[in-house]
Amino acid sequence: MAQTLYHEWFVKFRFPGHEQVNMVESELGLIPEGWIGKLEDALILQRGFDLPSKQRQEGNILVYAATGVVGTHNEAKVKAPGIVTGRSGSLGTVMYVDEDFWALNTTLWVKEFRTVTPIYAFYLLKSLRLEQYNSGAAVPTLNRNDIHGLPVVIPSAEILEKFSQNVEPLFILKKNLIKRNQNLRATRDLLLPKLISGEIDVEKLGIDILDIAA
């Protein structure tokens, strides 16, 4: 739903009040007047931090590599909310992170949200298809200096705020559903061995067991 709203507002430009906005030609085609800029006007990307596996300490801080979470640590390097994407090894995956985290040196993370919100930055970077800017020969590599100058759509602050108000509840819902699924999975893993071993007697629980084979 959030992706569809982004496409509707910032690709088709059918955002609230679009009928009263003047459209002008740009490097990106016909867009609302004043909405064109460079990626570096919107945000600044930074290389991640070194953290060999042997140096990681026990903790609950998620460690992000180019393709996602690869472990945990006891220290965070980046404050949430954050955006992470691949810098080396794997390109194109863009991740929105809502808790403080550690970004590894195989990633680029948004050091500064200059004129856009974190939620908009997430969809903006996804829309750029960053894998096409590979500058590596043997290993896929993304140089932030190669993309900071890309022309991008930078909406007005008013429209960005309205977009965040519509999309943020969906992000919260997604996070809550993920946590509920994790809790259900943990409960299942705890109960299933006890059910199989007979430690828990379901006959005394008054539950009707359907004959699946039938």
C-alpha positions in Angstrom: 0.0 0.0 0.0 2.8 2.4 0.9 4.7 1.6 -2.4 1.5 2.2 -4.4 1.0 5.6 -2.7 4.6 6.6 -3.4 4.1 5.7 -7.1 0.8 7.6 -7.2 2.1 10.7 -5.6 5.7 10.9 -6.8 5.7 9.1 -10.2 2.3 9.8 -11.6 2.2 13.1 -9.5 -1.4 12.6 -8.5 -0.9 13.9 -4.9 -3.3 16.0 -2.9 -3.7 19.4 -4.6 -1.9 18.4 -7.8 -4.6 20.1 -9.9 -3.4 23.5 -8.7 0.4 22.8 -9.3 2.3 24.1 -12.3 4.1 21.3 -14.2 7.4 22.0 -15.9 9.9 20.1 -18.1 13.0 18.7 -16.4 15.7 16.1 -16.6 13.1 13.7 -15.3 10.3 14.8 -17.7 7.3 16.7 -16.7 7.2 17.3 -12.9 5.8 19.9 -10.4 7.6 23.2 -10.5 10.4 23.3 -7.9 10.5 19.6 -7.3 13.8 18.8 -9.2 17.1 18.4 -7.4 20.2 16.2 -7.0 20.3 13.2 -4.7 22.8 15.0 -2.5 20.2 17.8 -2.0 17.9 15.3 -0.5 20.2 13.1 1.5 23.9 12.1 2.1 25.1 8.6 2.0 28.1 7.4 4.1 30.2 4.2 4.0 29.5 1.8 6.8 31.9 0.7 9.6 34.4 -2.1 10.0 33.3 -4.8 12.4 34.9 -8.3 11.9 32.9 -11.2 13.3 35.5 -11.9 15.9 35.2 -8.4 17.4 31.4 -8.6 17.8 30.2 -8.6 21.4 27.0 -10.2 22.7 24.1 -7.8 22.5 20.8 -7.0 20.8 22.0 -4.4 18.3 21.4 -5.6 14.8 24.3 -5.6 12.4 23.5 -4.9 8.8 25.4 -6.0 5.7 24.6 -5.3 2.0 21.7 -7.8 2.0 20.3 -7.5 5.5 21.0 -8.5 9.1 24.0 -10.7 9.6 24.4 -10.7 13.4 24.2 -8.7 16.5 26.5 -6.5 18.6 26.4 -4.6 21.9 27.0 -1.2 20.3 25.1 0.9 17.7 26.8 3.2 15.2 23.7 4.7 13.6 20.6 6.2 15.2 17.2 5.2 14.0 15.3 5.7 11.8 17.9 4.8 9.2 18.2 3.7 5.6 20.8 1.1 4.5 21.8 -0.2 1.0 24.6 -2.3 -0.4 28.0 -0.8 -1.2 30.0 -3.9 -2.0 29.2 -7.5 -2.8 25.5 -7.1 -3.4 23.8 -4.0 -4.7 20.2 -2.8 -5.0 18.6 -3.9 -1.7 17.3 -0.9 0.3 16.4 -1.4 4.0 14.4 0.8 6.4 15.7 0.4 10.0 13.5 1.6 12.9 16.0 0.8 15.7 19.5 1.9 16.4 21.9 -0.3 14.5 25.4 -1.0 13.1 26.0 -0.6 9.4 28.9 -2.7 8.1 31.5 -1.5 5.7 29.8 -3.4 2.8 26.9 -0.9 3.1 26.0 2.7 2.5 23.7 4.4 5.1 22.0 7.7 5.1 24.1 10.0 7.3 21.9 13.1 6.7 18.3 13.6 5.7 18.6 17.0 4.2 15.3 17.9 2.6 13.4 14.6 2.8 11.9 12.4 5.5 13.4 8.9 6.2 10.3 7.2 4.8 10.5 9.1 1.6 14.2 8.5 1.3 13.6 4.8 1.6 11.2 4.7 -1.4 13.4 7.2 -3.3 16.5 5.1 -3.1 14.5 2.0 -4.0 13.2 3.7 -7.1 16.7 4.5 -8.3 17.5 0.8 -9.0 21.0 1.3 -7.5 22.3 -2.0 -8.9 22.6 -0.4 -12.3 25.4 1.9 -11.0 27.8 -0.9 -10.4 31.4 0.4 -10.8 33.2 -2.8 -9.7 35.0 -5.2 -12.1 35.2 -8.4 -10.1 33.0 -7.4 -7.1 29.8 -5.4 -7.5 30.5 -1.9 -6.0 28.5 1.2 -5.5 30.4 4.5 -5.3 28.3 7.1 -3.5 30.0 9.9 -5.4 28.6 8.3 -8.6 25.0 8.7 -7.5 25.0 11.8 -5.3 24.6 13.9 -8.5 21.6 12.0 -9.9 18.6 14.1 -10.6 15.7 13.1 -8.3 12.2 14.3 -7.3 12.2 16.4 -4.1 8.7 17.2 -3.1 7.6 20.2 -1.0 7.8 19.9 2.7 4.0 20.0 3.0 3.5 17.0 0.7 6.4 15.1 2.3 4.7 15.5 5.7 1.4 14.3 4.3 3.0 11.3 2.8 4.7 10.4 6.1 1.4 10.8 7.9 -0.2 8.3 5.6 2.6 5.8 5.4 4.1 5.8 8.9 1.1 3.9 10.4 1.6 1.1 7.8 5.3 0.8 8.9 4.2 0.6 12.6 1.6 -2.1 11.7 4.2 -4.1 9.8 6.6 -4.0 12.7 3.9 -5.1 15.1 2.8 -8.0 12.9 6.5 -9.1 12.6 6.8 -9.1 16.4 3.6 -11.0 16.8 4.7 -13.6 14.2 8.0 -14.0 16.1 6.2 -14.5 19.4 3.9 -17.1 17.8 6.9 -18.9 16.3 8.7 -19.0 19.6 5.5 -20.3 21.3 5.2 -23.0 18.7 8.8 -24.1 19.1 8.3 -24.3 22.8 5.1 -26.2 22.8 5.6 -28.6 19.8 8.3 -30.8 21.5 6.2 -31.1 24.6 3.1 -32.1 22.5 5.1 -34.7 20.6 6.7 -36.1 23.8 3.3 -36.2 25.5 4.4 -33.9 28.3 1.3 -31.9 27.5 -1.9 -34.0 27.4 -4.3 -32.3 24.9 -7.1 -34.7 25.9 -7.5 -32.7 29.2 -7.7 -29.4 27.3 -11.0 -30.2 25.7 -9.7 -29.5 22.2 -11.2 -31.4 19.2 -8.4 -32.8 17.1 -9.4 -33.2 13.4 -8.3 -36.3 11.6 -6.3 -34.6 8.9 -5.6 -37.8 7.0 -9.4 -38.2 6.5 
